[in-house]
Amino acid sequence: MCGVAASMSEVFSCSDEEERHRGLDAAEAVLRSGELVVMPTDTVYGVAADAFEPAAVRRLLRAKGRGADMPPPVLVAAVTTLDALATKLPTFAREMAEELWPGPLTLVCRQQPSLTWDLGDNRGTVAVRMPDSELVLELIQLTGPLAVSSANRTGMPAASSVTEAREMLGDAVSVYLDGGALPGALPSTILDVTGVVPRVLREGALDLARLRTFRDDIEVPASDA
């Protein structure tokens, strides 16, 4: 069956090329209407909303049981999009994006003041990543930047399969793109580049030694130093 109905939501298997295309079309349509999509990324399954639709972002946060004090990162499909979203980007951060994207590095940057979105209480910053996932990049090329968080209820493990994501998020999500079981990859490394000295906010798939090839004074939390 190409689309498996689950009450209000649909699941599309991305292992079948025809169904994959139908799933991408359905995902684009529901994202443009302010609804949510679950998709496999290069780390874990993510739940996505139109980054420029505040009501959709609020729906994402509600689905996860999260408040506006934990704004979601934004996924992009090209390094050049970074300049449209971020300002005062340090040279080393741009070099990181050019060399390490697509990949598991999230950069917390100062956001462009002209942006009209509302991701939550982000204090003038935006977390940006370009994932190493052909499916996700293809979807973003159709929709534009997406606000994406791990597909789970807050406090529960991130989903590594569509089944796990549906158990936690259910009909709060309109379309599920099934990319099979993910291997349990580490989450992305989050690096804050808004201050004088860059700081690792979350250790992940990119280790400190790799990051320090771009800037040798990158700080880590005291407990990890």
Buried (B, 14 or more C-beta within 10 A) or exposed (E): EEBBEEEEBBBBBBEEEEBBEBBBEBBBBBBBEBBBBBBBBBBBBBBBBBBBBBEBBBBBBEBBEBEEEBBBBBBBBEBEBBEBBBBEBBEBBBEBBEEBBBBBBBBBBBBBEEBEBBBBEBEEBBBBBBBBBEBBBBBBEBBBBBBBBBBBBBEEEBBBBBEBBBEBBEEBBBBBBBBEEBEEBEBBBBBBBBEEEBBBBEBBBBEBEBBEEBBEEBBEEEEEE
